[in-house]
Amino acid sequence: MNAKIIAVTNQKGGVGKTTTCANLGIGLALSGKKILLIDDDPQGSLSISLGYSYPDKLTTTLSTIMSKIITDIKFQSNEGILNHHENISLLPANIELSGMEVSLVNIMSRETILKQYIDKVRNQYDFIIIDCMPSLGMLTINALAAADSVIIPVQTQYLPAKGLEQLLQTISKVRRQINPKLKIDGVLLTMVDNRTNFAKDICSLIRQTYGNNINIFKTEIPYSIRAAEISAEGKSIFSHDPKGKVALAYKNLTKEVLEIEKLCKKHKSDIIR
């Protein structure tokens, strides 16, 4: 095994990053893949949405592991990892991570601390998915430096083009300076309310503006009250509402992500030949 590392990122909050991380991760696990989710946000939203309601009480989190890497203290590859009942593993986060964001500024190789952790565990998983915080700070840069690719969730209830532009600039900067192999798997349109013309207009605007240069996933994640309820329940949409439209959308997204990975592997083996 050699995991594909995906960072799910957008510096705008409330666009469905955490929901996408959890449901894509569990969707991939349902396809028989071995999955690690990493919560890279001091708010611990991913940890909370997977049922760890009080992340600040957890003794070992991403912050603990990063501190050990910075101070050269040995750690076990399974240290701090929690096993969720839907067959995925989670490295949780809590408020201690915001202190890490500050300390990283003064550290050598500060962009690659998370990558050093991932390099140690990546041979145990098929996919490692990182839920980034809603900012383009040091923790997000660490995620982009460690990732093979990026998924960008974009909400269709406001005009997101400006924020998307800024994020794309950051990604190309990371590609130039730190991680030349970083790719964009695609932009994912989330919370799409197809009853409104406004949402339809924004979807087609994003497809027209960016579709020639970046993959825009065919799957759109529909707006749903049920999807909003699940973060309080500690389980995925597949457990909560398996026949609903959001579960179907995440199932389709999972297929698209597996297809991208298949093409990627084929391309690599063609190059080797």
N, C-alpha and C positions, 0 to 999 in steps of 0.2 A: 504493500500500500504506500502511496505517496499522495497525501491529500491535496485537493485543489483548495486554495485559500480564497474566499470571497469576502470582500468588505462591503457591507450594506451601509451606504452613506448619503447624507444630504445635510448641509449645515442648517437647513430649516427644520425646526421641530414640528412634531405632529403630522408627519407625512406618511406614517405607516411603516417606518423602518423596523421597529421592534416586532410588530405583528408579522411583517414579512420574514424577519429572521427566524422567529419561532415556527411559523407555519411552513416556510420553505424547508427548514431543518427537519421538521417532523415529516413533511412530504417526502423528502429524500430518504429518511429512515424507513418509511413505509415501502419505498422502492428497494429496500434491502441494503442501503448504504450505511456505513458507520460514520456517525456525525458528532462533531464537537462544536458547540456554540460558545463564543466568547463574548461576554458582556464588557464592552469597552466604554461604558458610560457611568460616571459617578452616581447618577440617579438610580442606577440598578434596575431600570425598567424591564429589561429582558429577564433578569433574575426574578423580579416580582411577578411578571406575567407567566413564568413557569412554576409559580407556586411557592417561591421563597419570599414570603410577605415581609419579612424583616431582615433585609440584606445586611443592615448595619450590625446585626448580631452574629453574622458568619465570621468564623475565626480566620479562614484562609480564602482569599479572593485574588483577583488579577493583580491588585495592588501589592499583596504579599509576595507574589511570585516575581513581579517586576523589581521589587526592592531587593530580593535575593539575587537577581541577575546583576543589578547595579553594584551590589556589595560583594559579588563573587561567592555567595553562599550556595552550596549544593542543594538541589531539591529533586524530589522524585517526579517522574513524568505524570503520575496520576494525582499529584498533590493538589488539594483544593477542588478536585473535579467532583461534581454532584451528578448522580444518575437519575434522570427524569423517567417517570413510568411509561412515557411514550417512546422509549428506546433511543434516547439521545443523551449525550453528556453535555454538561454545562460548566464553564469556568465563570463563576459569578463575579459581580462587582458591587461595591458600595461606596459611600461618601469618601472613604480613604483615598479613592482614586483621584479625587480633585487635588489632594496634596501631591500626588505623584505628578500630575500635570505641571505643577509649579516646579518640583525638583528636577524634572527632565531638562528644563532649560539650561541648567548648569552642568550637564553630564556629557562626557565623551560618548560618541556614537549614539547620541540621544534618540535619533530617529529609528534605531534598529533594536531597541530593547525588546519590544514585543516579537519581532522577527526571531530573536535568539531563543525565545520560549517556543515559538511555533516550530522552528527547525528541530527542536528536541522531541516534539510530539507528533509531527506530521505523518510519520510512517505508521501510526496506529489508526488513522482515519481515512475515509474516502473524501470527505469534505470538512473543512473548518470554516465556519461562517462567523464574521465579526460584526457585532452591532455597534456602530460608531455613535459617538455623542453628537448632538446637533451644534457643532462648531467646527472650524477648520484649525483647531489648536494642535498641540503636540501629540495628544493621544490619537487623534484622527490621522495625523501624519504617520505615526507608528503603525497604524492599521494599514494604511496605503503602502507603506514601505514593505510590509510583510505579505501583502496580498498578491495573488496572481491576477485577480480581476475585481471589478467593482460592479455592483448593482445599485442604481440610483432610483429610489422611489420618489415620485413627484405627485403631489396632490393636485387634483384638477378643480379645486374650488377657488383658485385665485391665479393670477398670471405668474407662473414660476420662472419665466424665462431668464430674468436678471440673476436670480440666485443660482440657477442651473449654469449660466455662463461663468460665474465666479468659481463654482465647483469644478467645472471642466478645465478652467485655467490652473487650479491647484493640482488636479490630476496630471495635467501635462507637465507641470513643473516637477512633480514627484518623479514622473517618468524620465525627465531629462536629467535630474540631479541625483536621484537615489535608487529608483527601481525601474530600469529600462524595460522590463518585461510586463509591466502593469497594463492590463487591457480593460476596456469597458465591455462587460457582458451585455449591458443594456439599461435603458431607462424604463422603469416600471410605473405605469399610470395607476394611481391608487385612489380609493374613495370616490370612484367614478359614479356619479348619480345620473344615469342615462335618461332620467325623466326630464332633465333640464337641458335646454339648448346651450346654455353657458358651458356646461361640462363637455358637451359634444364639440363645441367650438374650440375649447382649450385643447382637447385631445387631438383634434385635427391640426390645430396650430403647431403643437409640439411635433407631431409626425411630419408636418411640412417643413418646419424650421430645422429639425435635427435629423430627420429620418435618413437623409442621404449620407450622413457622416457617422451616425451612431445607430446601433440596433435599438429599435423601440420594441419591447416585447409585444407580441400579438395579444397576449393575455392582458386584460385590464382587470384590476381588482375592484369589484363593485362596492359602493357604500352600503353599509349594513349595520343596523343597531346590534344585531347578534354578534357581529365581529367585535364590536366595542365592548360587549359584555364579557368576553372570554378572558380579558386580562385580569379580571378579578377572580377567575376560577382556577388558574394554574394549569390550564390544559389548552390544547390546540383547537382550531376550528373543526378539525377532523373528528375530535371526540365530542365537541359541543353540538355541532350541527352538520353531521357528515353528508347529508343530502342537499344542503343549502347551496346557494349560488357562490358564496365566498369559498367554501371548501372546494367546489368544482374549479373555481378560478385558480386557487393555489395548487390544485392537482395539475392543471394545465401549465402553470408556471414551472412546476417541478419538471414536467416533461421537456419544456423548452431549455431549462438549465442543463438537464442530462444530455440533451441533443447538442448543445454548445460544447459540452465537455467531450462528447464522442468525436465531434468534428476536430476539436483541438488535438485529441490524442492521435487521430488519423493523420492530421497534418504533421505532427511531430514524427510519427513513424515513417511518413513519406520522406521527410527531410533526412532521417537517419539512413534510409535506403539509398 
